Amino acid sequence: MQQSDKMDDIDRAILNRLQSDFPINVRPFLAIANDQTLHYLGLTEADVIQRVKRLKANGIIRRIGGNFVPEKIGFTSTLCAANVPKDRIDFFAQVVNDYPGVTHNYQRDNTYNIWFTFIAPSTKEIELKLKEISKQTGINDIMNLPAIKVFKVKAHFSL
């Protein structure tokens, strides 16, 4: 197994499988190792686990977890956009990332340069949390753009 921080073709094959077709089974990493489309790689369960751990430690994998439709479990979601001075972006992003309902947080080249999604049990709770974020960061220009109709596109990045 490669010990480098760089990804190789085997890492890419594993990531392609993980991101859209994670096996729901008692030993998912064994299922990946035994996957017929990856069988030619000759991986063992331990190889897959080692590689996934390394990819996570190197920040390539952020997390492995389920995605849920918020409305189907009684929650609501919103997209937020904030106008953050360049010298405060890292601080603002860290504060936002500390909230459990934040699922994505990214920077854009725009007046509203920080965008994040927020999921919570109610719109009122999201509004309260956004006020907290504003108070903690001193950033008052945060737009709350609640989802009215969701058009979900499967995002799969072929590596």
N, C-alpha and C positions, 0 to 999 in steps of 0.2 A: 504494500500500500504506500502511496505517495504521502510524504510528510510535509510537503510544501504548503504554503498558504494559498497557492494558485489552484484554480479548479482545472481538472482534466476532463476528458470525454466521459469517464465513468461517473464523475460527480454530476456532470450535466445530464446524463441518462437518469441518474437517481432523482435529481431535482425535477426533471420532466415528469417522472412518475409521481413524485410526492405532491406536486402542486395541483393536480387535477384528478388524481385517481388513487388517493391514499387508501390502502386496504383497511376495511373495517373488520378486524379479526384479532384473535388473541395474540398472534405474533406477526404484526404487520411488516416488520423488517425482514422476517423470514419469507413472507409472501413476496416481497419485492425481490429478494435474492433469487427466489424460485420462478419469478415472472418469466414466461416464455420469451417475451420481447427483450429481456435483459439477460437471459440464460447464457448467451454467448460470452458474457463478461466473466463468468465463473466466480461470482460473488458468493460468500457465505453470509449468514445472518450477522455474524460478528463484523464482517467487512462493512456491511451497510450501516450498522450502528456506529462504528468508528468514523466512517465518512460523514454521516449526519452530525455527529458530535463535533467534528472538526469544522464543518461548514457553519454550524451554530456558533461555535467559539470564535470563528473568524468574522462573524456578523453577516454572512451570506444568507443564512436562514435566520429570520427574526423569531418566528414561532411556528409551531405546528399545532393546529387546533381547528375546531369546527367553525363553520360560518352558518349563521342562522338568519332567517328572515325576521327582523325585529317585530313587525306587525303580527306575525303568527304566534309569537310568544308574549303578546301584550305590551310590547315596547314601542317606542317611536324613535325615528332617526332624523337627523338634520345634517346639512352640510354648512360649515362655518367658514368664513373668510375674514382675515384680519389684516389690517394695515399696520405693519410692525417696522419700526426703524431698523436699518441693517445691523446696527450695533447691539440690538436687543433680541435678534432672532433666536439665537441659541437659548437664551434665558426663557423667552416666551414658549418656545417649543418644548423645553423641559417641563415647564409648569403644565402645559396642556397635556403632555404625555403622562403626567402623574395621575390623571383622571381615568378611572377604569372604563368609563364609557367611550373613551376616544379610541377609535379603531384604526384610523389613518391620520397622518399628519405630514404634510409635504409643502415644500417651498415652490413658488411660481414666480416668474419674472413678470410682475404686474404691480400696480399700486396695492392691491390686496395680495400680499406676497406669501402669506401663510394660510393654508387651507387644511381643514380637518373635519372628520366626520365624528358625530357624537350620537350615541345610542343611550337611552334612559327609559325608565318606566313611564315617564310623562313629559309633555312639552314644558310644563311648569318646572320640573326638575332640571331640564336642560337650560332653561332661562336662568334659574338660580345658579347653576354651575358656571354659565357664561359670565354672570355678574361677579362671581368669585374669581374667575380667571382675570377679568378686567381689573378687579381690585388688587389682586396679587401682583399683576404685571404692570399696571398703570396704562395698559392699552385699552382705550375706550372705543376704538373703531373696529368693532367685531360684528360682522353681519351674520344673522341667523337665517339660513335658507332651508326651512323644513321641507322634507320630501312630501310632495302632494301625490305624485304618481311615479312609481319606480319602474325604470326600464333597465333591467339587469343584463349586462353583457358579460359573458364568461371571459375572464382575463386569464389567458394561458400564454406564458412567454416561452416559446420554444427555444431551448438552449442547445 
